[in-house]
Amino acid sequence: MRIGTSIGLIAIGLILALAVRVDLGGLDLQLIGWILAVVGVVGLVASLLIARQSRPVITRDEVHPPHVHDHRY
């Protein structure tokens, strides 16, 4: 999950949990909103941890060919 998706889930979840007051019979939108918000927070933390992991740096020692005389000059 990417950072933008996580923030989107948090926003949608908090809107459902805190702002929407609709009764759909068997669905508890407030609970669904909190679940989406928690999943978004977990995804955001995981995305940030993965982004902060140190990636291996590969350095290449330059190997110069033996000194060759350029006879053009």
N, C-alpha and C positions, 0 to 999 in steps of 0.2 A: 504494500500500500504506500502510495506516495504522500508527500506532505500536504499537497493541495486536497487530495481525496480525504485525508484525515481531518483537515480543517472543515471541509464540507460536511462530513459526517457529524462533527461536533456541532456545527451551526444548525443543521437540520434537527439533530437530536435535542438540542436545547430549545429550539422553537417548538417542537412537539411537546417537550416536557413542561415548558414554562408558559407558553403563550396560547396553545390550542386547547380549547375547552369544548370538544365535540364528543358526544356519546354515540359510539358505533355499535352498541350492543355487546358483542363478545370481545371487542378489541379495547385494550387499555392503551390509548395513545401516549399517555404520560409515561407508562412503563417502557413502551417501545422507544420513546424519545430518550429516556435515560440510558437504555441499552445502547442505542446508537451513539450517544455522547461518550460513553465509556469505551466502546470499541474504537471510536475516533481518537480518544486520548491514548489508548494503548498503541494504535497504529502510528500516531505522531511520535510517541517516545521511541518506538522501534525504528521508525524512519530516521530520526535524528541520531540514534545510536549507530545505525548502519552507515550513515553519512559521515560520522566522526571516526570510524575505524581507520586506523592507519593502513594505508595501502603500501605494499612493498615497492620500494624504489629500486629500479634496476639501473645500475650505472655500467656503462661500457667503457672499458679502458681502450683508448684509441691506440691502435697498432699502426705505426707508420711504416710504410715500405722502406726497404734499404735505400740509402741515399742514391738517387739516380741523377746523373748529370743531364741536364737538358741542353742539348747541343744546338737548339734553335737560337740562342742568344749569344 
